[in-house]
Amino acid sequence: MLTLYFSPGSSAMATHIALYEVGVPFEAKLTSLHQGAHRQAEYLAINPEGKVPALMIDGRPLTEVAATLWYLARRYPEAGLLPQYGDIEGEARIISWMSFIASTIHPARRAGNDRWREVFVLAEQRLGRSEWTVDRYSIADIHLFRLFWRFVDALHPARETYTGLYAHYDRMMARPAVQKTLKAEAAVGYNLPG
C-alpha cells in the first residue's frame, strides 16, 4: 500500500501527479505546511527533515521528490515515465534534468524573484522547442511542471519570455493526472506563501 503525505501546491504535487500517472491505489494524507503539521512528532517520526513529500511504501518512508518519482517510474514501468532499461543516455538525461531542477530551480525562489526568473530563463534555453524534457514524457516533466506551475501562479510571467516552458505547461495542464491532482489539491485548499 502506498501513502502520500502532502500539502497542496508543495513539492509533493509532483509525486501526487506521478501516482495518478501510474494509476495505482494510494492514500493521500494531508500534512498541512501552513498549520505546521510537518513539525509535529507524528510526522517527524516519518520524515525527520519535516518536509513533504513522504511516500510510505508498505510502511517504509521514502522522501525527496526525485526519489519518489524515480521509485514510481521504476516500480510501474508500464506507465512509461522513464526510458526503457538499457537506454543509459536517456536515463542520464533525466537525471541531469532532475538534478538541475532540484539544485538550481528549486532553491532559486529563496534567493528572490530576480533569481527565480533567471533560472527559468536557463530552463527555457535548456528545453528549447522540445515537446518534453527528454524525447518523451517522463518524471522530469512532472518535476519541472510543479515548479513552473508555482512560478506562474506567483509571478504571472509573460508568455513571450518563456514560450517553450508555457507550451510545456499547457501540455501538462491537459494531462488527466495533472487535472486530477489540481482538483484534489484545490479541494483541500492552497495556503502557499506569496
Order of alpha helices (4+ residues) and beta strands (2+ residues): beta-alpha-beta-alpha-beta-beta-alpha-alpha-alpha-alpha-alpha-alpha
